[in-house]
Amino acid sequence: MELTDALADYAAATAVFVEVARRIDPADLDRHAPGAWSARQVIHHVADAEVEAASRLHRLLGEAPGAALLAFDEAGWATTPALDYAARPVGPSLAIIEGLRASSLDILGRLTPADLERQGVHSERGPYSVADWIRSHSDHPRAHATQMLEAASA
C-alpha cells in the first residue's frame, strides 16, 4: 500500500461526501426510493460509521495486538427510534464526519510502516490490520455520496 496515495484518496472521499451533502437542497433530504435510505439517513449512518471507525483505529494503534474490533448493526441503528435517522438535523452529523475524518487523517499521516501491520480481530472479518482499516474506510463516504444523490433525486 502506498500510504501517500491512500491518504490523498481518504481526504478526497471526505471532501466529495461533504460537498454532496451540503449541495442537497434541504427540501430533498428526506426523499428516497421505496425501501432505500434518504440523504438524511445516509448522513447519520456515515456519522455513526465514522465514530465506530475512529474507535477501531484507536484500538488498533493503542491497544495490545489482537484487540477486539466490534461490528455494529447498521440497519438496527438506522431504525432505532432514539437515534431517529429519519428526522434528526444533519448539521451535527456532518460536523462529526468532518471532525473525525480530519482527526483520523492526521493520525494516519503519522503512521510508520510497522503501524500499518498492527492487527486486531474484527468480530465479522477476523484478523484486521491498520492497512485493512485504511482500505475499508477510505472509500466509504464516496460510495454514500452517490447514494445521497440518488435518494435526493428520487
N, C-alpha and C positions, 0 to 999 in steps of 0.2 A: 504494500500500500504506500503510495506517495502521499505523505501527510500534508504537504503544502497544497496539493490539488484537492485532497479530501476536505481540508478546512475551507478552501475557497468555495467548494460546492456546498458545504454546510451553510456558510454565510449567505450564499446566493439563494438557497432554498428558503431560508428565513425571510429574506427580502421579498421574494416572489409571493410568499404566503401573506405577509403583512400588507404588501401593496394591493393584492387582490382583495383582501378583507376590507381594507379602507375604501376601495373603489366601489364596493357593492352598495347600492342605494339602500338606506335603512328600511325603506318600504319593501325591499326584496329579501331581507334577511330571513324571513320565515317561509318563503316559497320553497317548494320541493316537489319532486315527482313522488307518486304514490310509493310508500314503503322506503323512501330514501330520506336521508337527513337534510335539514335545511342548512343554509350557510351559518346561521346562529349556532345550531347544534354541532356543526363541524368545528367552529371556532372553540367552543367549550371542550370538545373532545381533544383537540390538539393541545389546548392549555393543560388539561389533565394528563395527557400523554407526556408532555414536557416536564411536568412535575415528577412523574414516575421515571422518566429518562434521566433527569438530573440526579435523582436519588440513586439510581443504578450506577451512574458514572462515579459518584462519590463512594459508593460501596466498593466498586471495582478498584479504585485507586487508594482508598483509605483504610480498607479492612484487610484482614488476612486473606490469602488466596483461598478460593472456594467459597467466598461469601455468597449467601443466598440472595438471588435476584428474583423477586416475585412478579408474575404477570398480573394484570388487572382485567376485570370483566368489563370490557369496553361497552358492550350492549347494556349490561346491567347498570353501569354508571349513567349511561345516556337516558335511561328510563326511570331512574330513582327520583321520586318527587322532590326530595330536599335538594338535590343537585340541579333540578329544573333546567336542563339544557334547552328546553323549548322556549323559555321566557326570560332567563336572566340577561342583564345587559352584557354586551360583548366587550366593552372597554376594559374592564379589569382582566378578562381572559386574554385579550391582546397584549396587555401590559405584562402578564405572566409569560406569554410566549416570547415576547421581545427580550425581557429581562433574563429569563432562564437560558435562552439560546445564546445571548451575549455572554453570560457568565460561563456557560459550557464551552463556548468558542475560546474564551480566554484560557480556560483550563486546558483545553486541547492543544492550544498553542505552546503550552509549557511541557508537553509530554516528551519523554525520552523514548528511544527505541524499546527499551525494556518495559516501559509503561504500557506500550501497545500490546504486549503479550500477557499482561496481568489478566487473570481469569477468575470469574465467579461461576456459579451454577444457576442458570435461568430455570425457573420452575416449568417452563414449557419447552425450551430449546436445549437444555442441558448445558455443557461447557460453553462459556460465553466470555470472550476477551474484550478488552478495550477496543481493539481493531474491529471486532464484530459490532460493538456498540456504535462506532462511527459509521460503519456501512449501513447498519439498521436505521439509524436516526437521521442521517444526512438528508435523505430524500423525502422523509415522511411529510413535512409540510407542503412540499411541492405537489405531491400527489393529491393532497387535500385541497390545494388551491384550485385545481381543476374541478374537483368535486363541488366546491363552493360556486364556481361559475356556472356549472350545470344546474345546480339547485336554484340559483337566483334567476335563471332564465326559464325555469320550468313553468 
